[in-house]
Amino acid sequence: MSPMMATRVDFTSILLSPSPSSLSSALRVRASPPAAAAARVRSSYLAPRAASATAAVSAKPAAVSPLAADRTVVRIGLPSKGRMSEQTLSLLKSCQLSVRHLNPRQYTADIPQVPNLEVWFQRPKDIVRKLQSGDLDLGIVGFDIVSEYGEGSDDLVVVHDALEFGHCRLSLAVPKEGIFENINTLEELANMPEWTQERPMRVVTGFGYLGEKFLRENGFKHVSFLAGDGALESYPAMGMADIIVDLVSSGTTLRENNLKEIDGGVVLESQATLVACRRSLHKRKGVLEITHEMLERLEAHLTATGELMVTANMRGNSAEEVAERVLSQTSLCGLQGPTISPVYCSRDGQVAVEYYAINVVVPQKSLYKSIQQLRSIGGSGVLVTKLTYIFDEETPRWRNLLSELGL
């Protein structure tokens, strides 16, 4: 077990202090918001911090250095180890952006399809720090890491907020028994009479910035933080902490260690994101163009992942008659509507049309229902094909990025 340093925080005195920065270096944590409110929460955690005396108590951001003028290649940071690294490389390969890593001992690689793009394998927190400094231009990293180590920095721009892997949540957990047995909500936890200036609630976490921000904004006044790394579930049982704030996936580890999540205790919902350095997007040649290409490829592939192409033949007197039957079914509307074309055959030496082919894109989860509806209106010979890409006219995320950059 690595040495730990506890820091006691009285939020009442913090808010009255004319200089909160003196306390900030002692705090560090991470967070995660509900998916349905992802955009709202993201702006809360990535927005620039206010400069007033009552602003959040957080560590000073790293000093911003000017962009290196002599660098002409665009750099992207990718996770260097673990499941996050494997899933990142797999997603890029699915988007025809295979990373060529010739020497596993080196930290650099390339993507042949994008000649001016240089890949750097880094620890996730270092990706965020180097994006802030301008040493990296793009990065793929979990939203929890962006929020924790970015600390609201305006230097970071989330280009794609949902790459569909690395799902987890930063959540608060308490013991199931003892003084917490009947504590089931965040409000009940905050109002426990046990927490005083002399006996603050002890929180162990690896996400000091997000944890402190979350608890302060939810009315906790007497809290002390203990920085922890790995196996935080053991701290309450050992008497070293009262609660934990940690990443949760399925929740099995919490339950097996006699801990429970409480209502309102989710700090932040997280998954993999594509992040960029704002100054690079504005000033470094090629960054905006490469970002556009990566965003298009990622968006087209992720959109297609949950969809299937269904093709069937159907008897009819005209394409319009068949279209009317197809559009009467709720699961067969497709992206903009079904594509219907004649199926030509030979009858008594003459070319005739008795069938029409229907092509329609349907959600994978609705496949069986769609096939049932096709059969009910006379469809037969049904074929189902996986889709690799669905390119739209222009991805809304690109328009949002240009708006964010004022372009």
C-alpha positions as CSV (number, residue, x, y, z in Angstrom):
1,M,0.0,0.0,0.0
2,S,1.4,3.3,-1.0
3,P,1.8,6.2,1.5
4,M,-1.3,8.4,1.7
5,M,-1.8,12.0,2.9
6,A,-5.1,13.1,4.3
7,T,-6.3,16.7,3.8
8,R,-9.1,18.1,5.9
9,V,-11.5,20.4,4.2
10,D,-14.1,22.7,5.9
11,F,-16.2,24.0,2.9
12,T,-17.6,26.8,5.0
13,S,-14.2,28.3,5.7
14,I,-13.2,27.7,2.1
15,L,-16.0,29.8,0.7
16,L,-15.2,32.6,3.1
17,S,-11.5,32.5,2.4
18,P,-10.1,35.3,0.2
19,S,-7.5,32.9,-1.3
20,P,-8.9,29.4,-2.1
21,S,-5.9,28.6,-4.2
22,S,-3.7,27.9,-1.2
23,L,-5.8,24.8,-0.4
24,S,-6.3,23.6,-4.0
25,S,-3.1,21.6,-4.4
26,A,-4.2,19.2,-1.6
27,L,-7.3,18.1,-3.5
28,R,-7.6,15.7,-6.5
29,V,-10.6,13.6,-7.8
30,R,-12.7,12.7,-10.9
31,A,-16.4,12.7,-11.9
32,S,-19.2,11.4,-14.2
33,P,-22.8,12.6,-15.3
34,P,-25.9,10.8,-16.5
35,A,-25.9,10.0,-20.3
36,A,-29.3,11.7,-20.9
37,A,-27.8,15.0,-19.6
38,A,-24.3,14.5,-21.1
39,A,-24.1,17.8,-22.9
40,R,-25.3,19.8,-19.9
41,V,-22.9,18.0,-17.5
42,R,-20.0,18.2,-20.0
43,S,-20.3,22.0,-20.2
44,S,-20.3,22.1,-16.4
45,Y,-17.1,20.2,-16.0
46,L,-15.2,21.6,-19.0
47,A,-16.3,25.2,-18.7
48,P,-13.6,27.8,-17.7
49,R,-13.6,28.4,-13.9
50,A,-14.7,31.7,-12.5
51,A,-12.1,34.0,-11.1
52,S,-14.0,35.3,-8.1
53,A,-13.2,34.5,-4.4
54,T,-16.1,32.0,-4.3
55,A,-14.9,30.0,-7.3
56,A,-14.1,26.3,-7.1
57,V,-11.1,25.3,-5.0
58,S,-9.1,23.4,-7.6
59,A,-5.5,22.9,-8.5
60,K,-3.9,25.5,-10.8
61,P,-3.9,24.3,-14.4
62,A,-0.5,23.6,-16.0
63,A,1.2,26.6,-17.5
64,V,0.2,27.1,-21.1
65,S,3.2,27.2,-23.5
66,P,3.1,28.5,-27.1
67,L,2.6,26.0,-29.9
68,A,5.9,24.7,-31.1
69,A,6.5,26.6,-34.4
70,D,8.9,24.0,-35.9
71,R,6.5,21.0,-35.7
72,T,4.7,20.4,-38.9
73,V,3.1,16.9,-38.2
74,V,-0.2,16.6,-36.3
75,R,0.0,14.5,-33.2
76,I,-2.7,12.3,-31.6
77,G,-2.3,10.6,-28.2
78,L,-3.7,7.1,-27.7
79,P,-3.9,5.1,-24.4
80,S,-0.7,3.1,-24.1
81,K,-1.9,0.0,-22.1
82,G,-4.9,-2.0,-21.0
83,R,-8.4,-2.6,-22.3
84,M,-8.8,1.1,-23.2
85,S,-5.8,0.8,-25.6
86,E,-7.1,-2.4,-27.2
87,Q,-10.6,-0.9,-27.7
88,T,-9.2,2.3,-29.2
89,L,-7.1,0.5,-31.7
90,S,-10.0,-1.8,-32.6
91,L,-12.3,1.1,-33.2
92,L,-9.8,2.9,-35.4
93,K,-9.2,-0.2,-37.4
94,S,-12.9,-0.6,-38.0
95,C,-12.8,3.0,-39.4
96,Q,-10.0,2.1,-41.8
97,L,-7.5,3.9,-39.6
98,S,-5.2,1.0,-38.7
99,V,-2.3,2.1,-36.4
100,R,1.0,0.8,-37.7
101,H,3.3,0.2,-34.7
102,L,6.5,-1.4,-36.0
103,N,8.4,-1.3,-32.8
104,P,6.5,-2.2,-29.6
105,R,9.2,-0.6,-27.5
106,Q,8.7,2.8,-29.1
107,Y,6.0,5.3,-28.1
108,T,5.4,6.4,-31.6
109,A,3.5,5.0,-34.5
110,D,1.6,6.1,-37.6
111,I,-1.6,5.7,-39.5
112,P,-0.8,5.1,-43.2
113,Q,-4.2,6.4,-44.4
114,V,-3.5,9.8,-42.8
115,P,0.1,10.6,-43.8
116,N,0.6,13.8,-41.7
117,L,-0.7,12.2,-38.5
118,E,1.8,11.0,-35.8
119,V,0.6,8.6,-33.1
120,W,1.9,8.9,-29.5
121,F,1.1,6.2,-26.9
122,Q,0.7,7.8,-23.6
123,R,-0.9,7.4,-20.2
124,P,-4.5,8.8,-20.3
125,K,-3.8,11.6,-17.8
126,D,-0.7,12.5,-19.7
127,I,-2.7,12.8,-22.9
128,V,-4.9,15.4,-21.2
129,R,-1.9,17.3,-19.9
130,K,-0.1,17.3,-23.2
131,L,-3.3,18.4,-25.0
132,Q,-3.4,21.4,-22.6
133,S,0.2,22.3,-23.3
134,G,-0.1,21.9,-27.1
135,D,2.4,19.0,-27.3
136,L,-0.5,16.8,-28.6
137,D,-3.2,18.1,-30.9
138,L,-5.8,15.3,-30.6
139,G,-6.4,12.5,-28.1
140,I,-8.7,9.6,-27.4
141,V,-9.3,9.3,-23.6
142,G,-12.1,8.7,-21.2
143,F,-14.4,11.6,-20.3
144,D,-13.6,11.0,-16.6
145,I,-9.9,11.7,-17.2
146,V,-10.6,14.7,-19.3
147,S,-12.8,16.2,-16.6
148,E,-10.4,15.3,-13.7
149,Y,-7.1,16.4,-15.2
150,G,-8.6,19.1,-17.5
151,E,-10.1,20.9,-14.4
152,G,-12.4,23.0,-16.6
153,S,-9.7,24.1,-18.9
154,D,-10.8,26.1,-22.0
155,D,-7.8,24.6,-23.9
156,L,-9.7,21.3,-24.3
157,V,-12.5,20.8,-26.8
158,V,-14.5,17.5,-26.8
159,V,-14.9,16.7,-30.5
160,H,-16.8,13.4,-30.1
161,D,-18.3,12.7,-26.8
162,A,-19.5,9.1,-27.3
163,L,-17.2,6.6,-28.9
164,E,-19.2,3.7,-27.4
165,F,-16.5,2.0,-25.3
166,G,-14.9,2.5,-21.9
167,H,-18.3,3.0,-20.3
168,C,-18.2,3.6,-16.5
169,R,-19.4,6.1,-13.9
170,L,-17.7,7.9,-11.1
171,S,-19.9,7.2,-8.1
172,L,-20.0,7.7,-4.4
173,A,-20.4,4.5,-2.3
174,V,-21.0,3.9,1.4
175,P,-21.0,0.8,3.6
176,K,-24.2,-1.1,3.8
177,E,-24.2,-1.4,7.5
178,G,-23.4,0.6,10.7
179,I,-24.2,4.2,10.7
180,F,-25.0,4.1,6.9
181,E,-27.5,1.2,7.1
182,N,-30.5,3.6,6.5
183,I,-28.6,6.1,4.3
184,N,-29.9,5.7,0.7
185,T,-29.7,9.2,-0.8
186,L,-27.1,11.9,-1.2
187,E,-29.2,14.3,0.9
188,E,-29.4,11.9,3.8
189,L,-25.7,11.5,3.7
190,A,-25.1,15.2,3.7
191,N,-27.5,15.7,6.7
192,M,-25.9,13.0,8.9
193,P,-25.2,14.6,12.4
194,E,-21.9,12.7,12.6
195,W,-20.1,15.1,10.3
196,T,-18.6,18.1,12.2
197,Q,-15.6,20.3,11.9
198,E,-13.9,18.2,14.5
199,R,-15.1,14.9,12.8
200,P,-15.4,15.5,9.1
201,M,-16.6,12.8,6.7
202,R,-13.5,11.0,5.4
203,V,-13.5,10.4,1.6
204,V,-11.0,8.3,-0.2
205,T,-10.7,8.8,-4.0
206,G,-8.4,9.0,-6.9
207,F,-10.5,11.9,-8.3
208,G,-9.9,14.8,-6.0
209,Y,-10.9,17.6,-8.3
210,L,-14.2,16.1,-9.3
211,G,-15.0,14.6,-6.0
212,E,-14.5,17.9,-4.1
213,K,-16.4,19.9,-6.6
214,F,-19.4,17.5,-6.5
215,L,-19.6,17.3,-2.7
216,R,-19.2,21.0,-2.3
217,E,-21.9,21.8,-4.8
218,N,-24.2,19.3,-3.0
219,G,-24.0,21.0,0.3
220,F,-21.4,19.0,2.2
221,K,-19.6,21.3,4.7
222,H,-17.3,19.1,6.7
223,V,-15.2,16.8,4.5
224,S,-11.6,15.5,4.5
225,F,-10.0,13.8,1.5
226,L,-7.6,11.0,1.3
227,A,-5.8,10.3,-2.0
228,G,-6.1,6.6,-2.9
229,D,-5.0,4.4,-5.7
230,G,-6.6,1.0,-6.5
231,A,-8.7,-1.2,-4.2
232,L,-10.4,1.7,-2.5
233,E,-13.2,-0.7,-1.5
234,S,-11.0,-1.8,1.4
235,Y,-10.7,1.6,3.1
236,P,-14.1,1.8,4.9
237,A,-13.7,-1.8,6.2
238,M,-10.3,-1.0,7.5
239,G,-11.6,2.2,9.2
240,M,-9.4,4.4,7.1
241,A,-12.3,6.2,5.4
242,D,-16.1,6.6,5.7
243,I,-17.0,6.6,2.0
244,I,-15.3,6.2,-1.4
245,V,-15.6,8.0,-4.7
246,D,-14.5,5.7,-7.5
247,L,-15.2,4.4,-11.0
248,V,-17.9,1.8,-11.2
249,S,-18.8,-0.4,-14.1
250,S,-21.2,-3.2,-13.1
251,G,-21.1,-2.6,-9.4
252,T,-20.2,-6.2,-8.5
253,T,-17.0,-5.2,-6.7
254,L,-18.8,-2.8,-4.5
255,R,-21.4,-5.3,-3.6
256,E,-18.9,-8.0,-2.8
257,N,-17.1,-5.6,-0.5
258,N,-20.3,-4.7,1.4
259,L,-20.7,-1.2,-0.2
260,K,-23.6,0.4,-1.9
261,E,-24.3,3.3,-4.3
262,I,-26.9,5.8,-3.2
263,D,-29.5,7.8,-5.1
264,G,-28.0,11.1,-6.4
265,G,-24.4,9.8,-5.8
266,V,-23.3,9.5,-9.5
267,V,-20.7,12.2,-10.0
268,L,-20.2,11.6,-13.7
269,E,-21.0,9.2,-16.5
270,S,-18.0,8.4,-18.7
271,Q,-17.0,6.8,-21.9
272,A,-14.2,7.2,-24.5
273,T,-14.1,10.6,-26.2
274,L,-12.1,12.3,-29.0
275,V,-10.6,15.5,-27.6
276,A,-8.6,18.3,-29.2
277,C,-6.3,21.2,-28.2
278,R,-8.3,24.4,-29.0
279,R,-5.1,26.3,-30.0
280,S,-4.0,23.6,-32.3
281,L,-7.4,23.6,-34.1
282,H,-7.0,27.3,-34.6
283,K,-3.4,27.7,-35.4
284,R,-1.6,24.4,-36.4
285,K,-1.8,23.6,-40.1
286,G,-3.7,20.4,-40.9
287,V,-5.2,19.8,-37.4
288,L,-8.7,20.9,-38.4
289,E,-8.7,18.9,-41.6
290,I,-7.5,15.7,-39.9
291,T,-10.0,16.2,-37.1
292,H,-12.8,16.5,-39.7
293,E,-11.7,13.3,-41.4
294,M,-11.5,11.3,-38.2
295,L,-14.8,12.7,-37.0
296,E,-16.5,11.7,-40.3
297,R,-15.0,8.2,-40.2
298,L,-15.9,7.6,-36.5
299,E,-19.4,9.0,-36.8
300,A,-20.2,7.0,-40.0
301,H,-19.0,3.8,-38.5
302,L,-20.6,4.3,-35.1
303,T,-23.9,5.2,-36.7
304,A,-23.8,2.1,-38.8
305,T,-22.9,-0.2,-35.9
306,G,-26.5,-0.5,-34.6
307,E,-28.2,-0.7,-38.0
308,L,-28.9,-3.5,-40.6
309,M,-29.8,-3.4,-44.2
310,V,-32.9,-5.6,-44.9
311,T,-33.8,-6.6,-48.5
312,A,-36.9,-8.4,-49.5
313,N,-39.0,-9.1,-52.6
314,M,-42.7,-8.2,-52.8
315,R,-45.4,-8.7,-55.4
316,G,-47.1,-5.6,-56.6
317,N,-48.7,-3.7,-59.5
318,S,-46.4,-0.7,-59.1
319,A,-43.6,0.7,-57.0
320,E,-46.0,3.2,-55.5
321,E,-48.4,0.5,-54.4
322,V,-45.6,-1.4,-52.7
323,A,-44.3,1.7,-51.1
324,E,-47.7,2.4,-49.6
325,R,-47.8,-1.0,-48.0
326,V,-44.2,-0.7,-46.7
327,L,-44.7,2.8,-45.2
328,S,-47.8,1.5,-43.3
329,Q,-45.5,-0.5,-41.1
330,T,-43.8,1.4,-38.2
331,S,-40.5,-0.5,-38.3
332,L,-39.9,-0.2,-42.1
333,C,-39.4,3.6,-42.6
334,G,-35.6,3.4,-43.0
335,L,-33.3,6.5,-42.9
336,Q,-35.5,8.6,-45.1
337,G,-37.8,5.9,-46.5
338,P,-37.6,2.5,-48.3
339,T,-35.8,2.1,-51.6
340,I,-38.0,0.2,-54.1
341,S,-37.0,-1.1,-57.5
342,P,-38.5,-3.5,-60.0
343,V,-37.3,-7.1,-60.3
344,Y,-37.3,-8.0,-64.0
345,C,-38.1,-11.6,-65.2
346,S,-38.9,-13.3,-68.4
347,R,-42.5,-14.3,-69.1
348,D,-43.4,-16.0,-72.5
349,G,-40.3,-14.3,-74.1
350,Q,-41.3,-10.9,-72.7
351,V,-39.6,-8.9,-70.0
352,A,-42.1,-8.5,-67.1
353,V,-42.2,-7.1,-63.6
354,E,-44.1,-9.1,-61.0
355,Y,-41.9,-8.4,-58.0
356,Y,-40.3,-5.3,-56.4
357,A,-37.2,-5.3,-54.3
358,I,-37.3,-3.4,-51.1
359,N,-34.2,-2.1,-49.3
360,V,-34.6,-0.6,-45.9
361,V,-32.3,0.2,-43.0
362,V,-33.6,-1.0,-39.6
363,P,-32.2,-0.8,-36.1
364,Q,-30.6,-4.1,-35.1
365,K,-32.7,-4.3,-31.9
366,S,-35.9,-4.2,-34.0
367,L,-34.8,-6.7,-36.7
368,Y,-37.2,-9.5,-35.8
369,K,-40.2,-7.1,-35.6
370,S,-39.2,-5.7,-39.0
371,I,-39.1,-9.1,-40.6
372,Q,-42.5,-9.9,-39.1
373,Q,-44.0,-6.7,-40.6
374,L,-42.4,-7.4,-44.0
375,R,-44.0,-10.9,-44.1
376,S,-47.3,-9.5,-43.1
377,I,-47.5,-7.3,-46.2
378,G,-46.2,-10.0,-48.6
379,G,-42.4,-9.8,-48.3
380,S,-40.4,-12.9,-49.1
381,G,-36.7,-13.9,-49.7
382,V,-35.6,-11.6,-46.9
383,L,-31.8,-10.8,-46.7
384,V,-30.1,-9.1,-43.8
385,T,-26.7,-7.4,-44.3
386,K,-24.4,-5.7,-41.7
387,L,-23.5,-2.1,-42.4
388,T,-20.0,-0.7,-42.0
389,Y,-20.6,3.0,-42.6
390,I,-23.6,5.4,-42.9
391,F,-22.3,8.8,-44.1
392,D,-24.7,11.7,-43.5
393,E,-24.7,15.0,-45.5
394,E,-22.7,16.5,-42.6
395,T,-22.3,15.3,-39.1
396,P,-23.9,17.6,-36.5
397,R,-20.8,17.2,-34.3
398,W,-18.7,18.9,-37.0
399,R,-21.1,21.8,-37.2
400,N,-21.0,22.0,-33.4
401,L,-17.2,22.0,-33.4
402,L,-17.1,24.9,-36.0
403,S,-19.5,26.8,-33.9
404,E,-17.5,26.2,-30.7
405,L,-14.4,27.5,-32.5
406,G,-16.2,30.5,-34.0
407,L,-15.6,29.4,-37.5
